Amino acid sequence: MSETRRLVIRLDHVGVSYWLKQSLFKRRKFWALRDVSFDLYEGDSLGVIGKNGVGKSTLLRLLAGVMAPDCGVLENRGVSTSLLSLNLGFLPYLSGRENAILGGMFQGMTRAEIEAKMDDIVRFAELNEFIDQPVSSYSSGMQARLGFSVAFQVQPDVVLIDEVIGVGDADFQQKSVAVMKERIRAKDTTIVFVSHSAALIKELCNRAVWIEDHIVQLEGDAETVLAAYNNFLKTGKKCVEAPSGAG
């Protein structure tokens, strides 16, 4: 089925590394991601699963263009991306309204266009009287609601979601999942969704990637990947062993 849809992003043996200081005169290379290859197609809903610290957030930053790979090729076929992460994106000294305007303008909208959508953004985010307060005064849940609302009102080609759905309360989680399902059915937005919840990935995603030891263990249809991941949690059995010196 993928062959009939437009390719939006391609990763070909992509890797990201850092130098870790071990002593005053000694460093070692640490691979946050290594040898990652897959294609992302228009309308895909791709779940990314794995334990903490294995490279899931690094993958989203690569797809968003926030960072560049140290090796391999990452090809963006002219699509806009929006990264929803509690660790990126907001200027804390600006208000929620000002951050929403900046976020929309970064995605190519004019100030007038984003202001025309502001009532919908505020209503969906349930911020009301807080929208003109500095984001530094927001809870993590309020920031997550604002980021999600802006991203889905701006309507980028690819939405990259880093665990933010799990931060909000139950009502907002249900509302967010409903919006994602609507976009998935319409096939007008490509979604990459990092989560520890296998149930949410199974519910929302047609494809999945399992990352362990900073490498892709398995990529394919969501049901197959999640079954392999759940088996790993029970037995410790991996699909691919980490290369020597992977960190």
C-alpha angles and dihedrals in degrees: 000000000000092000091068093055131075117268108232105173132013127192117195117186091323121181137179122199139179134196112240119202112232099171140343093288103019132080134168132204116247120196112216088181130006135191097348116174130171142119125240118208133198110274095018120141104203121187120205116203136176143108124297117286098019097115106272095128090043088057091054091049089053092050090048093052091240089125135018127230120254091216138010127033129289111189121192110193094212099288129142119236135198122198118207108198133141088224097055143042113034129093102218096209092056124079124254089254093052092048091050091052092049091047092053093047091050086057092055101264122131120243089250092053094051092044089053088059095043096100090054091047093051093044095050093044090048091222099129107152091017097061093092095047120098114270088234086074093053124102118234089258092054091049090050092051092050094047093048093047094050093047095052095042092049089049104209119189092249126030116198113198120193108193094296094129090065091057099064128074123273095265093052091046090055091047092048093049090050091054091048091050090050092053092045091053091048090049090213096118131051112218130198110188126190113199143148088216111097088184093058093046090049090049097047110025134072092191135031142193122207115204122193130159087010092293133096108262095183139352126188142080112001097241094054094045094047091049090054091047093049089049089052091053089053101039107016090236113150130195095221129024118226114258117252111275094018091136 
